């Protein structure tokens, strides 16, 4: 139970971040979470869950995906538009 206005407790939010380098690219048989096309990009979110997107949806939603992504791994032949945005935000 939370009583009062304890700023320390409000400021602390549990976030699990996977260790660097642990994100694997999408497997050959993985499908886009949006349309079921072949997966080209795997994203890891702050809570540790993962999403896979085809090239079309990865680039279409890049601006929004960058806001929720902590790590990503793209198929070697795919260029994700969000990669530049991620490197600029760090």
N, C-alpha and C positions, 0 to 999 in steps of 0.2 A: 504494500500500500504506500502511496506517495502522498505525504502531507506537507503543506507549506511550500515555500519557494526556494528550495535548496538548489542554487545555481550549479554546484558541482555535479549533482545527480543529473540535471538536465543536460549539461554539456557532455556527459559521457554516453556515447552511443556505441554499442557493440558492433564491430564490423570485422568480418573475417576476410582476409585477403590471402589468396593463394601465393605460395612462394614464387618468385620470379623464375621464368623458364619452365613452368610446369604445364602450360597450356599446349595441348596437342592440336594440330590442325585437324580439320574435318576428315573423317575416314571416307574412303571411296563410296561406301554404301550409305552414308549419312545424307539426310534430306533436310531441306530448308524448313524451319519451324513455321514459316509463313505460307508457303505454297507447295511444298513437297518436291521442289526441283533439287538437283544435286547441290550439296552443301559446298560452299567455297570459303566461308569464314566462320570461325568459332570465337565467340566472345565469352569472357568470364566476367560476371557481375560482382559487385562489392560483397554480396552475401555468399559468394562461392558457386552460385548456379551458373549454368552455361546455356548459350543459345547458338544455333547454327543457322546461317542464312545463305541463300544462293547469291550469286554476284549481283543480280538485279536488285533484290531487296536490301542487300548489304549497302549498296551505293545509294539507293533511293532514300533510306532512312539513316544515312551516315551521321547527319548532324545530331539526331536524337540519340543514336546508339553511342556516340562518343561520350555523352553526358553520363551514361550509366555503366560504362565499360572500364574495368581495371586492367585487363589484359586481353590481347587478341592474337590469333594465329590465322593467317590466310593461306590458302592453297598457293603453292609456289608460282603458279601461272596466273594468279588473280591479283589485280591491283585494287585495293580498297581505298576509296576516296577519304574515308575517315582516318587513315593512317597519318596523313599530314596534319589533320586537326588534333589528333592525339599528341603528336610530337610538339605542336605549337602550344598546347595547354600545359605542358610540363616545364 
